[in-house]
Amino acid sequence: MFRLTLSIVATGTRLLASAGAAAAMLVASASAQAAPPAPQTATPPPTAAAVPAAVDVPRDYVIGPEDVLAVVFWRDAEMSADATVRPDGLITVPLLGEIQAAGLTPDALRDAVQKAATKFIEDPNVSVVVKAINSRKVFITGQVATPGAYPLVAPRTVAQLIAVAGGLTEYADAKSIRVVRTEQGKTVSFKFNYKDFAKGNRLEQNILLKPGDTVIVP
């Protein structure tokens, strides 16, 4: 009788152990199914050069000495660079070396850089951004408050330049102002009578200035 009781107890113990193991397996399986999948590390996209801020470019603008440009290669930041146009009209671009910039429009310079880059890059994508225009200047001298050179980055008339220069002094000969300009290698002169203009007469003499013009106020 004693042996039979021990056998029954042992059998019950084994059944309980088996049931416990089965329950543990079910809990582990449910936990594994409920757990979120491990996040996958995304492959970073190729580095792209940031496009810098640009200034407003006049419609007739061509690049000149002292202008500041940004040559931007899409997806190739190492070849992108800022470049100041040297007095000889050249800029330096990484890997490409010296390239003529002065006398070209930004689009024409882009095409030239893109053509040069085909020797090193398959199907290059290039942008030329004008960051500062320092080559377009007009000059005013004589009897004004602040004579000197002024940037010409937007349309500006003779009267506007006089105003920017602080106006005429008390000794200025307002009737005999002249605008001196070089066209096709020749020097031409335009008269500007400030007193007539101030009265609303002969408004056509208040011409738009061009880069390199000099206003002389005697």
Residue frames as a rotation matrix with the C-alpha (Angstrom) as fourth column:
MET 1
0.577 0.816 0.000 0.00
0.816 -0.577 0.000 0.00
0.000 0.000 -1.000 0.00
PHE 2
0.446 -0.510 -0.736 2.84
0.173 -0.757 0.630 2.27
-0.878 -0.408 -0.250 0.90
ARG 3
-0.637 -0.706 0.310 4.56
0.397 0.045 0.917 1.59
-0.661 0.707 0.251 -2.46
LEU 4
-0.119 0.677 0.727 1.32
0.983 -0.020 0.180 2.33
0.136 0.736 -0.663 -4.35
THR 5
0.774 0.415 -0.477 0.97
0.526 -0.842 0.122 5.69
-0.351 -0.346 -0.870 -2.60
LEU 6
-0.024 -0.877 -0.479 4.55
0.069 -0.480 0.875 6.65
-0.997 -0.012 0.072 -3.46
SER 7
-0.643 -0.185 0.743 3.98
0.698 0.258 0.668 5.72
-0.316 0.948 -0.036 -7.10
ILE 8
0.365 0.860 0.357 0.84
0.922 -0.386 -0.014 7.86
0.126 0.334 -0.934 -7.29
VAL 9
0.682 -0.161 -0.714 2.67
0.242 -0.871 0.427 10.81
-0.691 -0.464 -0.555 -5.70
ALA 10
-0.395 -0.918 -0.020 5.63
0.216 -0.114 0.970 10.47
-0.893 0.379 0.244 -8.07
THR 11
-0.404 0.321 0.857 3.33
0.915 0.158 0.372 10.28
-0.016 0.934 -0.358 -11.07
GLY 12
0.692 0.716 -0.092 1.46
0.719 -0.695 0.001 13.40
-0.063 -0.067 -0.996 -9.95
THR 13
0.332 -0.659 -0.675 4.73
0.121 -0.680 0.723 15.26
-0.936 -0.321 -0.146 -9.46
ARG 14
-0.670 -0.594 0.445 5.87
0.482 0.107 0.870 14.40
-0.565 0.797 0.214 -12.98
LEU 15
0.011 0.759 0.651 2.51
0.986 -0.119 0.121 15.55
0.169 0.641 -0.749 -14.40
LEU 16
0.800 0.278 -0.533 2.75
0.439 -0.876 0.202 18.85
-0.410 -0.396 -0.822 -12.55
ALA 17
-0.114 -0.930 -0.348 6.31
0.125 -0.361 0.924 19.36
-0.986 0.062 0.158 -13.75
SER 18
-0.623 -0.071 0.779 5.29
0.755 0.207 0.622 18.68
-0.206 0.976 -0.076 -17.35
ALA 19
0.444 0.859 0.256 2.35
0.886 -0.463 0.014 21.06
0.130 0.221 -0.967 -17.10
GLY 20
0.615 -0.275 -0.739 4.60
0.232 -0.833 0.502 23.77
-0.754 -0.480 -0.448 -15.64
ALA 21
-0.508 -0.856 0.098 7.12
0.298 -0.068 0.952 23.36
-0.808 0.512 0.290 -18.44
ALA 22
-0.327 0.468 0.821 4.39
0.940 0.073 0.333 23.54
0.096 0.881 -0.464 -21.05
ALA 23
0.735 0.634 -0.242 2.99
0.664 -0.745 0.065 26.71
-0.139 -0.209 -0.968 -19.49
ALA 24
0.205 -0.747 -0.632 6.43
0.130 -0.619 0.774 28.30
-0.970 -0.241 -0.030 -19.42
MET 25
-0.687 -0.447 0.574 6.90
0.578 0.143 0.803 27.53
-0.441 0.883 0.160 -23.11
LEU 26
0.146 0.832 0.535 3.50
0.967 -0.234 0.100 29.07
0.208 0.503 -0.839 -23.94
VAL 27
0.763 0.106 -0.638 4.39
0.379 -0.873 0.308 32.26
-0.524 -0.476 -0.706 -22.01
ALA 28
-0.236 -0.941 -0.242 7.78
0.163 -0.284 0.945 32.52
-0.958 0.183 0.220 -23.73
SER 29
-0.558 0.077 0.826 6.19
0.821 0.195 0.536 32.02
-0.120 0.978 -0.172 -27.15
ALA 30
0.539 0.830 0.141 3.55
0.837 -0.546 0.015 34.66
0.090 0.110 -0.990 -26.50
SER 31
0.533 -0.415 -0.737 6.20
0.191 -0.790 0.583 37.12
-0.824 -0.451 -0.342 -25.27
ALA 32
-0.558 -0.794 0.240 8.30
0.384 0.010 0.923 36.51
-0.736 0.608 0.299 -28.37
GLN 33
-0.252 0.538 0.804 5.31
0.951 -0.016 0.309 37.17
0.179 0.843 -0.508 -30.64
ALA 34
0.742 0.630 -0.229 4.33
0.667 -0.730 0.152 40.35
-0.071 -0.266 -0.961 -28.77
ALA 35
0.094 -0.787 -0.610 7.83
0.415 -0.526 0.742 41.84
-0.905 -0.323 0.277 -28.79
PRO 36
0.863 0.210 -0.459 8.34
-0.267 -0.582 -0.768 44.46
-0.429 0.786 -0.446 -31.56
PRO 37
0.715 -0.635 0.293 10.92
0.676 0.518 -0.525 43.68
0.182 0.573 0.799 -34.23
ALA 38
0.058 -0.802 -0.595 14.35
0.674 -0.408 0.615 45.13
-0.736 -0.436 0.517 -33.73
PRO 39
0.787 0.252 -0.564 14.71
-0.148 -0.809 -0.568 48.47
-0.599 0.531 -0.599 -35.55
GLN 40
0.441 -0.625 0.644 16.75
0.887 0.411 -0.209 48.40
-0.134 0.664 0.736 -38.73
THR 41
-0.052 -0.566 -0.822 19.46
0.267 -0.801 0.535 50.98
-0.962 -0.192 0.193 -39.22
ALA 42
0.886 0.437 0.153 18.67
0.280 -0.244 -0.928 53.08
-0.369 0.866 -0.339 -42.29
THR 43
-0.061 -0.908 0.414 21.43
0.976 0.033 0.217 53.64
-0.211 0.417 0.884 -44.77
PRO 44
0.094 0.105 -0.990 22.16
0.201 -0.976 -0.085 57.40
-0.975 -0.191 -0.113 -44.86
PRO 45
0.887 0.258 0.384 21.65
0.421 -0.103 -0.901 59.08
-0.192 0.961 -0.200 -48.23
PRO 46
-0.002 -0.924 0.383 24.63
0.956 -0.114 -0.270 60.42
0.294 0.366 0.883 -50.13
THR 47
-0.168 -0.145 -0.975 25.90
0.632 -0.775 0.006 63.72
-0.756 -0.616 0.222 -48.80
ALA 48
0.283 0.308 0.908 24.48
0.892 -0.433 -0.131 66.69
0.353 0.847 -0.397 -50.70
ALA 49
-0.787 -0.612 -0.075 25.98
0.605 -0.744 -0.282 70.16
0.116 -0.267 0.956 -50.58
ALA 50
0.089 0.818 -0.569 23.70
0.772 -0.417 -0.479 72.77
-0.629 -0.396 -0.669 -49.07
VAL 51
0.000 -0.007 1.000 22.71
0.848 -0.530 -0.003 75.52
0.530 0.848 0.006 -51.49
PRO 52
-0.654 -0.320 -0.686 23.80
0.690 -0.625 -0.366 78.89
-0.311 -0.712 0.629 -50.05
ALA 53
0.381 0.803 -0.458 21.70
0.538 -0.596 -0.596 82.05
-0.752 -0.020 -0.659 -50.04
ALA 54
-0.355 -0.441 0.825 21.82
0.934 -0.216 0.286 84.08
0.052 0.871 0.488 -53.22
VAL 55
-0.547 0.168 -0.820 21.46
0.080 -0.965 -0.251 87.79
-0.833 -0.203 0.514 -53.93
ASP 56
0.636 0.763 0.118 19.07
0.286 -0.091 -0.954 89.22
-0.717 0.640 -0.276 -56.48
VAL 57
-0.468 -0.837 0.284 20.86
0.525 -0.005 0.851 89.28
-0.711 0.548 0.442 -59.82
PRO 58
-0.038 0.431 -0.902 20.09
-0.531 -0.773 -0.347 92.00
-0.846 0.466 0.258 -62.39
ARG 59
0.794 0.459 0.398 18.89
0.057 0.597 -0.800 90.72
-0.605 0.659 0.448 -65.76
ASP 60
0.863 -0.497 -0.088 21.95
-0.217 -0.208 -0.954 92.10
0.456 0.842 -0.287 -67.56
TYR 61
0.628 -0.625 0.463 24.39
-0.639 -0.075 0.766 90.83
-0.444 -0.777 -0.447 -64.95
VAL 62
0.655 -0.577 -0.489 27.70
0.026 0.664 -0.747 89.31
0.756 0.476 0.450 -65.95
ILE 63
0.799 -0.386 -0.462 30.28
0.584 0.311 0.750 88.12
-0.146 -0.869 0.473 -63.45
GLY 64
0.610 -0.626 0.487 33.14
-0.136 -0.687 -0.713 90.46
0.781 0.369 -0.504 -62.66
PRO 65
-0.406 -0.865 -0.295 36.18
0.275 0.193 -0.942 90.78
0.872 -0.464 0.160 -60.39
GLU 66
-0.906 -0.068 0.417 35.52
-0.373 -0.332 -0.866 90.72
0.197 -0.941 0.276 -56.63
ASP 67
0.166 0.984 -0.063 32.14
-0.850 0.175 0.496 89.00
0.500 -0.028 0.866 -57.04
VAL 68
-0.674 -0.319 0.666 31.62
-0.666 0.653 -0.361 86.15
-0.320 -0.687 -0.653 -54.58
LEU 69
0.054 0.634 -0.771 30.22
-0.825 0.463 0.323 82.93
0.562 0.619 0.548 -56.03
ALA 70
-0.141 -0.072 0.987 29.34
-0.654 0.755 -0.039 79.49
-0.743 -0.651 -0.154 -54.73
VAL 71
-0.284 0.002 -0.959 29.96
-0.818 0.521 0.243 76.53
0.500 0.854 -0.146 -57.03
VAL 72
-0.119 0.396 0.911 27.74
-0.805 0.498 -0.322 73.72
-0.581 -0.772 0.259 -55.78
PHE 73
-0.662 -0.091 -0.744 28.00
-0.537 0.749 0.387 70.10
0.522 0.656 -0.545 -56.92
TRP 74
0.373 0.877 0.303 24.89
-0.899 0.261 0.351 68.11
0.228 -0.404 0.886 -56.10
ARG 75
0.996 0.071 0.047 25.78
-0.083 0.918 0.387 65.04
-0.016 -0.390 0.921 -53.99
ASP 76
0.323 -0.945 -0.053 29.46
0.829 0.310 -0.466 65.99
0.457 0.107 0.883 -53.99
ALA 77
0.979 0.151 -0.138 30.12
0.203 -0.799 0.565 68.47
-0.025 -0.582 -0.813 -51.19
GLU 78
0.304 -0.942 -0.140 33.89
0.555 0.055 0.830 68.00
-0.774 -0.330 0.540 -51.41
MET 79
-0.438 -0.452 0.777 33.99
0.899 -0.233 0.371 69.62
0.014 0.861 0.508 -54.85
SER 80
0.568 0.698 0.435 31.68
0.641 -0.707 0.299 72.47
0.516 0.109 -0.849 -53.84
ALA 81
-0.316 -0.716 -0.622 33.29
0.923 -0.383 -0.029 75.72
-0.217 -0.584 0.782 -52.75
ASP 82
0.810 0.392 -0.437 32.92
0.323 -0.919 -0.226 79.46
-0.490 0.042 -0.871 -52.44
ALA 83
-0.134 -0.859 0.494 35.07
0.977 -0.030 0.212 81.42
-0.167 0.511 0.843 -54.86
THR 84
0.483 0.161 -0.861 35.90
0.129 -0.985 -0.112 85.11
-0.866 -0.057 -0.497 -55.16
VAL 85
0.801 -0.161 0.576 36.62
0.590 0.049 -0.806 86.24
0.102 0.986 0.134 -58.70
ARG 86
0.044 -0.900 -0.434 40.22
0.735 -0.265 0.624 87.38
-0.677 -0.347 0.650 -58.91
PRO 87
0.143 -0.039 -0.989 41.38
-0.324 -0.946 -0.010 90.52
-0.935 0.321 -0.148 -60.77
ASP 88
-0.817 -0.482 -0.317 42.39
-0.458 0.210 0.864 88.29
-0.350 0.851 -0.392 -63.70
GLY 89
-0.111 0.899 -0.424 38.81
-0.979 -0.027 0.200 87.04
0.168 0.438 0.883 -63.93
LEU 90
-0.339 -0.093 -0.936 39.53
-0.217 0.976 -0.019 83.48
0.915 0.197 -0.351 -62.78
ILE 91
0.441 0.367 0.819 38.15
-0.896 0.122 0.427 81.39
0.057 -0.922 0.383 -59.94
THR 92
-0.703 -0.667 -0.249 39.56
-0.612 0.745 -0.265 78.21
0.362 -0.034 -0.931 -58.42
VAL 93
0.494 0.868 0.043 37.34
-0.827 0.455 0.330 75.14
0.267 -0.199 0.943 -58.15
PRO 94
0.020 -0.511 0.859 38.47
-0.694 0.612 0.380 72.06
-0.720 -0.604 -0.343 -56.16
LEU 95
0.049 -0.190 0.981 39.92
0.349 0.923 0.161 69.34
-0.936 0.335 0.112 -58.42
LEU 96
0.693 0.304 0.653 39.13
0.702 -0.083 -0.707 71.37
-0.161 0.949 -0.271 -61.57
GLY 97
-0.409 -0.908 -0.093 41.61
0.875 -0.419 0.242 74.18
-0.259 0.018 0.966 -60.92
GLU 98
-0.630 0.068 -0.774 41.27
-0.013 -0.997 -0.077 77.62
-0.776 -0.038 0.629 -62.50
ILE 99
-0.220 0.660 0.719 38.24
0.966 0.247 0.069 78.52
-0.132 0.710 -0.692 -64.61
GLN 100
-0.944 -0.073 0.322 37.42
0.173 -0.940 0.293 81.78
0.281 0.332 0.900 -66.38
ALA 101
-0.286 0.872 -0.398 34.44
0.911 0.119 -0.394 83.47
-0.296 -0.475 -0.829 -64.70
ALA 102
-0.296 0.154 -0.943 34.55
0.044 -0.984 -0.174 87.20
-0.954 -0.093 0.285 -65.44
GLY 103
-0.707 0.090 -0.701 32.51
-0.668 -0.412 0.620 88.19
-0.233 0.907 0.351 -68.46
LEU 104
-0.803 0.446 -0.394 30.18
0.167 0.804 0.570 85.17
0.572 0.393 -0.721 -68.18
THR 105
0.079 0.874 0.479 26.65
-0.783 -0.243 0.573 84.94
0.618 -0.420 0.665 -66.90
PRO 106
-0.224 -0.130 0.966 26.08
-0.853 0.506 -0.130 82.56
-0.472 -0.853 -0.224 -63.98
ASP 107
0.754 0.553 0.354 24.42
-0.302 0.771 -0.561 80.07
-0.584 0.316 0.748 -66.38
ALA 108
0.755 -0.533 -0.383 27.37
-0.380 0.120 -0.917 80.21
0.534 0.838 -0.112 -68.77
LEU 109
-0.248 -0.859 0.448 29.82
-0.919 0.062 -0.390 79.64
0.307 -0.509 -0.804 -65.91
ARG 110
0.191 0.399 0.897 27.73
-0.669 0.722 -0.178 76.69
-0.719 -0.565 0.405 -64.71
ASP 111
0.976 0.194 -0.096 27.97
-0.195 0.596 -0.779 75.12
-0.093 0.779 0.620 -68.17
ALA 112
0.347 -0.924 -0.158 31.74
-0.602 -0.091 -0.794 75.66
0.719 0.371 -0.588 -68.24
VAL 113
-0.326 -0.435 0.839 32.23
-0.935 0.279 -0.219 74.08
-0.139 -0.856 -0.498 -64.81
GLN 114
0.505 0.611 0.610 29.94
-0.500 0.783 -0.370 71.20
-0.704 -0.118 0.701 -65.67
LYS 115
0.896 -0.223 -0.383 31.87
-0.292 0.353 -0.889 70.50
0.333 0.909 0.251 -68.88
ALA 116
-0.067 -0.989 0.135 35.20
-0.770 -0.035 -0.637 70.55
0.634 -0.146 -0.759 -67.04
ALA 117
-0.173 0.040 0.984 33.84
-0.901 0.396 -0.175 68.23
-0.397 -0.917 -0.033 -64.35
THR 118
0.823 0.537 -0.185 32.88
-0.563 0.730 -0.388 65.49
-0.073 0.424 0.903 -66.84
LYS 119
0.116 -0.870 -0.480 36.56
-0.545 0.348 -0.763 64.48
0.831 0.350 -0.433 -66.85
PHE 120
-0.839 -0.499 0.218 36.21
-0.410 0.315 -0.856 63.38
0.358 -0.808 -0.468 -63.23
ILE 121
-0.615 0.712 0.340 32.49
-0.223 0.257 -0.940 62.81
-0.757 -0.654 0.001 -62.56
GLU 122
-0.848 0.412 0.333 29.88
0.508 0.450 0.735 61.00
0.153 0.792 -0.591 -64.60
ASP 123
-0.032 0.905 0.424 26.90
0.621 -0.315 0.718 63.26
0.784 0.286 -0.551 -65.33
PRO 124
-0.787 -0.317 -0.529 27.79
0.616 -0.434 -0.658 66.11
-0.021 -0.843 0.537 -62.90
ASN 125
0.343 0.903 0.260 25.01
0.788 -0.427 0.445 68.35
0.512 0.052 -0.857 -61.61
VAL 126
-0.621 -0.722 -0.305 26.34
0.783 -0.557 -0.275 71.86
0.029 -0.410 0.912 -60.92
SER 127
0.670 0.728 0.147 24.82
0.711 -0.686 0.156 75.13
0.214 0.000 -0.977 -59.72
VAL 128
-0.597 -0.778 0.196 26.45
0.678 -0.619 -0.397 78.56
0.430 -0.104 0.897 -59.60
VAL 129
0.531 0.759 -0.376 25.06
0.835 -0.395 0.383 80.86
0.142 -0.518 -0.844 -56.92
VAL 130
-0.195 -0.529 0.826 25.90
0.287 -0.836 -0.468 84.56
0.938 0.145 0.315 -56.74
LYS 131
0.131 0.184 -0.974 26.46
0.977 0.145 0.159 85.40
0.170 -0.972 -0.161 -53.06
ALA 132
0.312 -0.059 -0.948 27.73
0.383 -0.906 0.183 88.98
-0.869 -0.420 -0.260 -53.43
ILE 133
0.544 -0.113 0.832 28.06
0.796 -0.244 -0.554 91.41
0.265 0.963 -0.043 -56.33
ASN 134
0.395 -0.506 -0.767 31.08
0.437 -0.631 0.641 93.64
-0.808 -0.588 -0.028 -55.84
SER 135
-0.523 -0.683 0.510 32.07
0.742 -0.072 0.666 94.25
-0.418 0.727 0.545 -59.46
ARG 136
-0.009 0.606 0.795 29.12
0.801 -0.471 0.368 96.44
0.598 0.641 -0.482 -60.46
LYS 137
-0.130 -0.115 -0.985 29.94
0.813 -0.581 -0.039 99.90
-0.568 -0.806 0.169 -59.12
VAL 138
0.479 0.169 0.861 29.20
0.617 -0.762 -0.194 103.50
0.624 0.625 -0.469 -59.97
PHE 139
-0.387 -0.750 -0.537 31.21
0.922 -0.333 -0.200 106.46
-0.029 -0.572 0.820 -58.80
ILE 140
0.721 0.538 0.438 30.34
0.526 -0.835 0.160 109.97
0.451 0.115 -0.885 -57.71
THR 141
-0.251 -0.892 -0.375 32.88
0.968 -0.242 -0.072 112.69
-0.027 -0.381 0.924 -57.12
GLY 142
-0.537 -0.025 0.843 32.91
0.288 -0.945 0.155 116.38
0.793 0.326 0.515 -56.36
GLN 143
-0.816 0.181 0.549 30.50
-0.493 -0.715 -0.496 118.43
0.303 -0.675 0.672 -54.31
VAL 144
0.337 0.863 -0.376 28.43
-0.220 0.460 0.860 115.77
0.915 -0.207 0.345 -52.56
ALA 145
0.634 -0.027 0.773 28.39
-0.768 -0.143 0.624 114.85
0.094 -0.989 -0.111 -48.90
THR 146
0.247 -0.522 0.816 29.96
-0.343 0.741 0.578 111.39
-0.906 -0.423 0.004 -49.36
PRO 147
0.413 -0.161 -0.896 31.78
-0.905 0.038 -0.424 110.93
0.102 0.986 -0.130 -52.66
GLY 148
-0.435 -0.631 0.642 33.05
-0.640 0.718 0.272 107.48
-0.633 -0.292 -0.717 -53.56
ALA 149
-0.790 0.120 -0.602 32.15
-0.402 0.640 0.654 104.14
0.464 0.759 -0.458 -55.13
TYR 150
-0.262 0.794 0.549 28.68
-0.793 0.147 -0.591 102.63
-0.550 -0.590 0.591 -54.65
PRO 151
-0.824 -0.025 0.565 27.46
0.174 0.939 0.296 99.13
-0.539 0.343 -0.770 -55.59
LEU 152
-0.399 0.705 -0.587 25.00
-0.910 -0.384 0.158 98.92
-0.114 0.597 0.794 -58.45
VAL 153
-0.969 0.067 0.236 22.91
0.048 0.995 -0.084 95.84
-0.241 -0.071 -0.968 -57.73
ALA 154
-0.022 0.986 0.166 19.57
0.834 0.109 -0.541 97.33
-0.551 0.126 -0.825 -58.76
PRO 155
0.081 0.084 0.993 18.42
0.815 -0.579 -0.018 100.03
0.573 0.811 -0.115 -61.21
ARG 156
0.158 -0.102 -0.982 19.58
0.759 -0.624 0.187 103.46
-0.632 -0.775 -0.021 -60.01
THR 157
0.686 0.155 0.711 19.30
0.623 -0.629 -0.464 106.91
0.375 0.762 -0.528 -61.58
VAL 158
-0.314 -0.814 0.488 21.58
0.417 -0.580 -0.700 109.94
0.853 -0.017 0.522 -61.32
ALA 159
0.031 0.407 0.913 19.29
-0.612 -0.714 0.339 111.62
0.790 -0.569 0.227 -58.79
GLN 160
0.929 0.330 -0.167 19.13
-0.102 0.662 0.742 108.46
0.356 -0.673 0.649 -56.69
LEU 161
0.261 -0.912 -0.318 22.92
0.811 0.385 -0.439 108.17
0.523 -0.143 0.840 -56.57
ILE 162
-0.397 -0.361 0.844 23.19
-0.055 -0.909 -0.414 111.81
0.916 -0.210 0.341 -55.48
ALA 163
0.494 0.664 0.562 20.70
-0.647 -0.151 0.747 111.06
0.581 -0.733 0.355 -52.69
VAL 164
0.864 -0.220 -0.453 22.62
0.383 0.871 0.308 107.94
0.327 -0.439 0.837 -51.62
ALA 165
-0.126 -0.988 0.084 25.81
0.762 -0.150 -0.630 110.04
0.636 -0.016 0.772 -51.55
GLY 166
-0.307 0.029 -0.951 24.19
0.887 -0.354 -0.297 112.39
-0.345 -0.935 0.083 -49.04
GLY 167
0.737 0.674 0.045 23.03
0.632 -0.664 -0.399 115.09
-0.239 0.323 -0.916 -51.46
LEU 168
0.279 -0.596 0.753 24.73
0.579 -0.522 -0.627 118.14
0.766 0.611 0.200 -52.93
THR 169
-0.301 -0.431 -0.851 26.84
0.913 -0.389 -0.125 120.47
-0.277 -0.814 0.511 -50.82
GLU 170
0.541 0.544 -0.641 26.13
0.418 -0.836 -0.356 124.19
-0.730 -0.076 -0.680 -50.65
TYR 171
-0.114 -0.687 -0.718 28.99
-0.445 -0.611 0.655 124.84
-0.888 0.394 -0.236 -53.08
ALA 172
-0.405 -0.046 0.913 27.79
0.567 0.771 0.291 122.44
-0.717 0.635 -0.286 -55.80
ASP 173
-0.693 0.226 -0.685 27.05
-0.636 -0.640 0.432 123.73
-0.340 0.735 0.587 -59.28
ALA 174
-0.288 0.659 0.695 23.73
-0.010 0.724 -0.690 121.89
-0.958 -0.206 -0.202 -59.56
LYS 175
0.639 0.582 -0.502 23.20
-0.460 -0.234 -0.856 122.98
-0.616 0.779 0.119 -63.18
SER 176
0.332 -0.642 -0.692 26.42
-0.914 -0.037 -0.404 121.45
0.233 0.766 -0.599 -64.54
ILE 177
0.086 -0.256 0.963 26.47
-0.534 0.804 0.261 117.87
-0.841 -0.536 -0.067 -63.27
ARG 178
0.090 -0.126 -0.988 27.80
-0.961 0.249 -0.119 115.32
0.261 0.960 -0.099 -65.79
VAL 179
0.642 0.064 0.764 27.69
-0.283 0.946 0.159 111.54
-0.713 -0.319 0.625 -66.14
VAL 180
-0.046 -0.751 -0.659 30.81
-0.997 -0.008 0.079 110.10
-0.064 0.660 -0.748 -67.77
ARG 181
0.606 0.340 0.719 30.53
-0.288 0.937 -0.200 106.67
-0.741 -0.086 0.666 -69.35
THR 182
-0.554 -0.770 -0.316 32.74
-0.672 0.190 0.715 104.43
-0.491 0.609 -0.623 -71.47
GLU 183
0.544 0.756 0.364 30.95
-0.258 0.563 -0.785 102.71
-0.799 0.333 0.501 -74.36
GLN 184
0.886 -0.209 0.414 32.76
0.455 0.568 -0.686 100.50
-0.092 0.796 0.598 -76.86
GLY 185
0.016 -0.999 -0.035 36.08
0.997 0.013 0.082 102.00
-0.081 -0.036 0.996 -75.85
LYS 186
-0.444 -0.119 0.888 34.89
0.397 -0.915 0.076 105.61
0.803 0.386 0.453 -76.21
THR 187
-0.713 0.161 -0.683 34.11
0.630 -0.281 -0.724 108.08
-0.308 -0.946 0.099 -73.45
VAL 188
-0.287 0.708 0.645 30.73
0.451 -0.495 0.743 109.82
0.845 0.504 -0.177 -73.64
SER 189
-0.957 -0.048 -0.285 29.21
0.273 -0.477 -0.836 112.44
-0.096 -0.878 0.470 -71.34
PHE 190
-0.105 0.977 0.185 25.62
0.727 -0.051 0.685 113.22
0.678 0.206 -0.705 -70.35
LYS 191
-0.784 -0.128 0.608 24.51
-0.192 -0.881 -0.433 116.47
0.591 -0.456 0.665 -68.76
PHE 192
-0.092 0.773 -0.628 22.29
0.856 0.384 0.346 116.57
0.508 -0.506 -0.697 -65.71
ASN 193
-0.600 0.018 0.800 20.73
-0.210 -0.968 -0.136 119.80
0.772 -0.250 0.585 -64.48
TYR 194
-0.743 0.258 -0.617 19.66
0.637 0.556 -0.534 119.04
0.206 -0.790 -0.578 -60.93
LYS 195
-0.796 0.452 -0.404 17.71
-0.114 -0.767 -0.632 122.30
-0.595 -0.457 0.662 -60.54
ASP 196
-0.501 0.628 -0.596 15.61
-0.817 -0.116 0.564 121.61
0.285 0.770 0.572 -63.65
PHE 197
-0.543 0.258 -0.799 14.96
0.128 0.966 0.225 118.07
0.830 0.020 -0.557 -62.51
ALA 198
-0.855 0.184 -0.485 13.95
0.498 0.026 -0.867 119.25
-0.147 -0.983 -0.114 -59.02
LYS 199
-0.634 0.638 -0.437 11.37
-0.538 -0.770 -0.342 121.54
-0.555 0.018 0.832 -60.65
GLY 200
0.117 0.688 0.716 9.95
0.143 0.702 -0.698 118.63
-0.983 0.184 -0.017 -62.68
ASN 201
0.711 0.069 -0.700 11.47
-0.618 -0.414 -0.668 119.78
-0.336 0.908 -0.252 -65.98
ARG 202
0.219 -0.652 -0.726 13.48
-0.810 0.294 -0.508 117.64
0.544 0.699 -0.463 -68.44
LEU 203
0.523 0.075 0.849 12.97
-0.713 0.583 0.388 114.47
-0.466 -0.809 0.358 -66.42
GLU 204
0.989 -0.104 -0.107 14.50
0.014 0.779 -0.627 112.39
0.148 0.619 0.772 -69.21
GLN 205
0.279 -0.950 0.141 17.97
-0.539 -0.277 -0.796 113.61
0.795 0.146 -0.589 -68.24
ASN 206
0.088 -0.187 0.978 17.74
-0.953 0.269 0.137 111.53
-0.289 -0.945 -0.154 -65.05
ILE 207
0.230 -0.033 -0.973 19.14
-0.716 0.671 -0.192 108.50
0.659 0.741 0.131 -66.83
LEU 208
0.990 0.020 0.143 19.69
-0.102 0.793 0.600 105.01
-0.102 -0.609 0.787 -65.44
LEU 209
0.243 -0.970 0.021 23.31
-0.934 -0.229 0.274 104.46
-0.261 -0.086 -0.962 -64.51
LYS 210
0.840 -0.110 -0.531 25.43
-0.153 0.891 -0.428 101.61
0.520 0.441 0.732 -65.84
PRO 211
0.777 -0.601 -0.185 28.32
0.491 0.396 0.776 99.82
-0.394 -0.694 0.603 -64.11
GLY 212
-0.174 -0.956 0.235 31.44
0.972 -0.129 0.195 101.99
-0.156 0.262 0.952 -64.30
ASP 213
0.389 0.373 0.842 29.60
0.545 -0.831 0.117 105.32
0.743 0.413 -0.526 -64.71
THR 214
-0.547 -0.531 -0.647 31.07
0.835 -0.405 -0.372 108.34
-0.064 -0.744 0.665 -62.92
VAL 215
0.600 0.737 0.310 28.87
0.700 -0.672 0.242 111.24
0.386 0.072 -0.920 -61.83
ILE 216
-0.564 -0.825 -0.041 30.84
0.786 -0.521 -0.334 114.48
0.254 -0.220 0.942 -61.55
VAL 217
0.655 0.744 -0.132 29.39
0.736 -0.590 0.331 117.25
0.169 -0.315 -0.934 -59.42
PRO 218
-0.242 -0.828 0.507 31.47
0.627 -0.532 -0.570 120.44
0.741 0.180 0.647 -59.90
